[in-house]
Amino acid sequence: MPALIGDRLVLQALHRSGGGAVAVSEEQMSFDMQTLHAREGIDATEEGGATLGALRILLERGDRFDGPVVLFNTGSALKYGLRAA
């Protein structure tokens, strides 16, 4: 799996904004990568799948959002030699 290029910048932004992070399993990332492809036609990376997995976790624990929720997929599965089924 590719390393996050701006890992320190992401952690700094989380700290400064009072934001948080959610851990998503490798299996969930892969499942949600496939889900994004099958349901939305998005050729997401596993990292993109992690955003959907994290949203699922937040909703399951009862988090609610006042505004829109945006999931970022910053690459293509093809770039990493992955194929969505």
N, C-alpha and C positions, 0 to 999 in steps of 0.2 A: 504494500500500500504506500502511495506517495506520502512524503512528510509535508506537514503544513508549513508553507514558506514563511508566513508572517505570524508564527505561533506566539512570539512575545508581544506583538502588536495586538493580537486578539485578546490575550490575557490582560494587557494594559487597558484595552477598551472595556472589557468586562468589569474590571476593578473601578475604573473612573465613572462608569455609567451606573454602577450598582447592580449590574446584570448578573446572570448566572449561567451555568452550563449543566448539561444533562449527558450522562454516559449512555451510549447506545451500543449494544452487542454487535459483533461482526455479523451474526446471523440476521439480526434485525436490519442492519444496513443493507445487506444483500437482498433480503425480502422486499424492503421498501424501494430499493433501486428497481427491482422487477415490477413492483406495484405502480411506480410512476410511469414506467414504460407501458404497461398493459392498460392502465386506466386513463392516462393523459397523453400518451405518445411522446413522453419526454425521455430522451436517451441519457438518463442521469448516471453519474458516477456513484460509487458506494458512499462517498462523502455526501452527495446530494440525497441519497437514500437515508442517511443519518439524520438529515433535517426533518424528514417526515417521521422517522422513528422517534425523535426527540419530541415532536409535537404530540404524537400519540401518548407518550409518557406523561407530558404535562397535562393533557386533557384527562387522562385516566386518574391522575392524582387530584383533579379538581381545579386546576388553574384556569382562570378565565381572562379574556383579553378585551380591552375597551375598544381597540382599533383593529385595523387589518393585520393579518399575520402574513409575513413574507418568508418563503423558503428559498434559499439561494442554492442553485446548482451551478458551480463555477467551471464545469468541465464536461466533457463527453466521455461516455463509457468506451467509445471506440479509441480514444486517446490512450487508454490503458490496456487495450486488447480485451476488454470485457464485452460480453454480448448479453443484451437483455433478451430473455426468452419470448 
